[in-house]
Amino acid sequence: MENPNMQPGAYTQPQENDKDARMWAMFCHLTGLAGFLPVIPLLGCIIGPLIVWLVKKEQFSFVDDQGREALNFQITMAIYFVASLILLLVPCFGFLLVSIVALTDIILCVVAAIKANDGYHYRYPSFLAIRFIK
């Protein structure tokens, strides 16, 4: 399913044509932003994509693919965020690192959601996303 020669941020063809599959794949990426809500910080970024993926992966293969991608990225971002929180003990450096991780997460989630909604099989850059779930 995944092309090992594919560049980060690249898209495989053919595009997904099912409107419902594209919508749920978009939700997989966007629910990762729930980690920024004060109600469920940190774990919210993993729980959102996990729920959408588990509920819809059997129904749509596109959601299965994009859900795994979103979940892997959010797990990786959570690890980076915890590491950067620990580095808050270092003046200025920790705050800068937390900000960079948060902005990277937000920007790439929105880009991935847009591409998934357009029907593309989006891949986060491999140096930012560890593929825990294959």
Buried (B, 14 or more C-beta within 10 A) or exposed (E): EEEEEEEEBEBBEEEBEBEEBBBBBBBBBBBBBBBBEEEBEBEBBBBBBBBBBEEBBEEBEBBBBBBBBBBBBBBBBBEBBEEBBEBEEEEEEBEEBBEEBBEBBBEBBEBBBBBBBEBBBBBBEEEBBBBEEE
